[in-house]
Amino acid sequence: MPTTLDTAHIQALDSAHFLHPFTDFKDLNARGARVMTRAEDIYVWDSEGRRVLDAMSGLWCVNVGYGRKEIAEAAYQQMMTLPFYNSFFQTTNVPAATLAAKLASLAPDVGERSFKHVFFSSSGSESNDSNVRMVRRYWDLLGQPQRKIIIGRLNAYHGSTMAGASLGGMSAMHAQGDLPIPNITHIGQPYFFENGLPGESVDEFGLRAAGWLETKILELGADRVAAFIAEPVQGAGGVIIPPATYWPEIQRIVDKYGLLLISDEVICAFGRLGHWFGYEKFGYKPDLVTFAKAVTSGYVPLGGVMVGNRVAEVLIEKGGEFNHGYTYSGHPVACAVALANLAIMEREQLPQRVHDDIGPYLARRFGELLNHPLVGDAETCGFVAGLVLVKNKATRERFAPELAVGMVCRGHCFGNGLIMRAVGDRMIIAPPLTMTHAQIDEMMALIVKCLDLTLADARDNGWLA
């Protein structure tokens, strides 16, 4: 049985000393944090012994599920062998060099942009900071220092450091800290449900949305634009899945104007979309690929950038010293954990399993939610999924933002043994890739229950049309 402990004592310590990320500190102190104590498979337990189905894989990252002893053993063995040494001073370590080679072997071949090199960090945020440095260094070395502008998308998430938050297009983040920093700008997101025009097909919208990039390039001047950064599928923005026509047109545009293309795959890589990397799913050819999270299934922090040959060759042959890096770049314990994690993914064929089995099964089951009175749209891509809560299904009228209907639904999820994330009025999931059909059925039953409870609240409060 799960071990219980003095929840009030831990909450008091937490309130007194721990400032949480993305949190209203005053509000959390008033209610007290939920104390999680252990995890196994796809479930986590809190300090009161309650079991919760984790449909968010922690934070998009526990792809192989909880409780993998071989990952813990890999960390222990490495800690007893070489717990740390830096990658400065022209040194390396066995796990870092081995992992870099492994990641290069997993990345699909994309011609001149093929990936043979890796730059390590400890998080996706750090990795995107590194992207800014590498992109600008690349253009400097090619004698085009004026090419500094990086274009991102509104409602995209690329981390919360100064550069990462600037690259992302989250207005709430930009409102704090005078963001974005100079030479970063944004275009609209490819969200058909919200931005499609009457009578416009999904494919037509995909082309129009991609065209916003070309419009922005011409507005700024092509000789000043360095790169375009985007997630294959927008994660924290609400699981925004682009139309099939979107990425091919983006590829045409970046090639036409000579931009570097950054694929932020902190969420989408390592099987999440049914491929090792998300760019393979959508068929485009990035120059840089941001990764983190599932490279270790979240067991320890690790991030990095896959650096395509076009960029790497310039940095290596023309660059001299690259004045950038981190104490924990290529941390031996983190890299050893990543190798053990990737070995599990290969042995259990998790990307293929998402592609051939549990991804299609989730798509069928999740699509059934379209029959629910509150659900205006429900879609999946691999093993991510999102639905939209609507006031009126026929007209797709949305709830007033101040009603926070998504948070109402999330509250019912937490109260009934399910972790499902709310992004405005979108409810999203990204479960561990190890789920069985029976566990998907269990999750879907919980989702329906929580939607029913939210519907009852909406009726009782007179929120429906």
C-alpha positions, 0 to 999 in steps of 0.5 A, a space after each residue: 500500500 502507498 505510504 502516507 505522511 504528514 501532508 500538512 507538515 510538507 505543505 507548510 515547508 513548501 509554503 514557507 520555502 518553495 517558489 513554484 514555477 508558473 504559479 500564483 504564490 499567494 493562491 497556492 499558499 492559501 490552498 496548499 500544494 498537492 504532495 506527490 510521493 511515489 509513482 509506478 507505470 502510468 500512475 502517481 500517488 499523493 501523500 494521502 494514498 490516492 492513486 491518479 492516472 497521469 495522462 500528462 506523463 508528468 510534464 510531457 516527458 515520462 514516455 517509458 512510464 514510472 518505476 523503470 529500475 534499469 534507468 535507476 541502475 544506470 544512474 547509480 552505476 555512473 554515479 559510482 564511476 564518474 558522477 561528474 566532470 565538465 566538458 570544458 577544457 577539451 575533455 569528454 566522458 564516455 556516456 556523453 560521447 556515446 549518447 551523441 553518437 546514439 542520437 545521431 543514429 536515431 535522427 532520420 537522414 535529411 540530406 545536407 541537413 543530416 544530424 551528426 552533432 549534438 550540443 548538450 544542455 540541461 533543459 529545453 529552455 537552455 537549448 533554445 537559448 543555445 539555438 539563438 547563439 548558434 543561429 546568430 554565430 552561423 550568420 556572423 561566420 558567413 559574413 551576414 551579421 545583419 541576419 539576426 531576426 528569428 521568427 516564431 509563432 503566437 501561442 508557441 512555447 519555447 521555454 521560460 528563460 529570457 530567450 526561450 520566452 521571447 521565442 515563444 509567443 505567450 502573451 502572459 509571459 511577454 507581459 512580464 520582463 519586457 519581452 520579447 528581447 530585440 530581433 524576435 518576432 511572431 506570426 499566427 499559429 496554424 489553428 484551424 478551429 479558431 482561425 479558419 474562415 467560413 467555407 475554407 477547407 483545412 488544407 486551404 487554411 494550412 497554406 494560408 497560415 504558412 503564408 504568414 511566414 512569407 509575409 513577415 519575411 518580406 515585411 522585415 526584409 529577407 536579408 535580415 531574417 535568420 531563422 524560423 522556429 516552431 514545434 511540429 505540434 504546439 504542445 503547451 499552446 493546447 495541442 495545436 495540430 497543423 494541417 497536412 499542407 502547412 509544413 511542406 509550405 513552410 519548407 518551401 518558404 524557408 528554402 526560398 529565402 535561405 532561412 535556418 529552420 529550428 524544430 523545437 521537439 522538446 515535446 514531440 521527439 522520442 516517440 510521442 508522434 509515432 516517430 523518433 523525431 517529429 519532423 519525420 512525421 511531417 516530412 520537413 528538413 530542419 537545421 536544428 532540433 531542440 530536445 529535452 524531456 523524454 530523452 531521459 523520460 524525465 528521470 533526470 534533467 537533460 536537453 540539447 540541440 541536434 545540429 544539422 551538417 549545414 550549421 555544424 560544418 560552418 561552426 567547426 570549420 570557420 568558427 574558432 572558439 564558441 563562447 557558449 556552454 553550461 556546467 552540466 553540458 554532457 553531464 555523465 549521469 544524465 547521459 547514462 540515464 538517457 542511454 538506458 531510457 533510449 534502450 528501453 524505447 528501442 527494445 519495446 519499439 515504443 515509437 512504432 507502437 505509437 504509430 501502429 497500435 496505441 496511437 490509432 487506438 487513442 485516435 478512435 477512442 478520443 474521437 468518440 468524445 465528439 458526441 459529448 455536448 461540451 466537445 466542439 473538436 477532438 483530435 490526436 496526433 500520435 500520443 498527444 490529444 486535445 479537445 475544445 470545450 464549447 458553449 454551443 456545438 452547432 455554432 462553435 460558440 466558446 465560453 466566456 474566458 472569465 468562466 475558466 471552464 477549462 479549470 473547472 474541468 481540470 478540477 473535476 479531473 484531479 478530484 476523480 483520479 485523472 491528470 488532464 491539463 487545461 489550456 484555456 478551454 482546451 483540455 489536453 493529454 500526453 500519456 506515457 507511451 507504455 499504455 495498454 488498450 485497457 488503460 486507454 479505456 480506463 483513461 477515457 472513462 475518467 475523461 467522460 466522467 469529468 466532462 459530465 461533471 463539467 456539463 452539470 456545472 455549466 447547466 447549474 450555473 446557466 453557462 450554456 446557450 
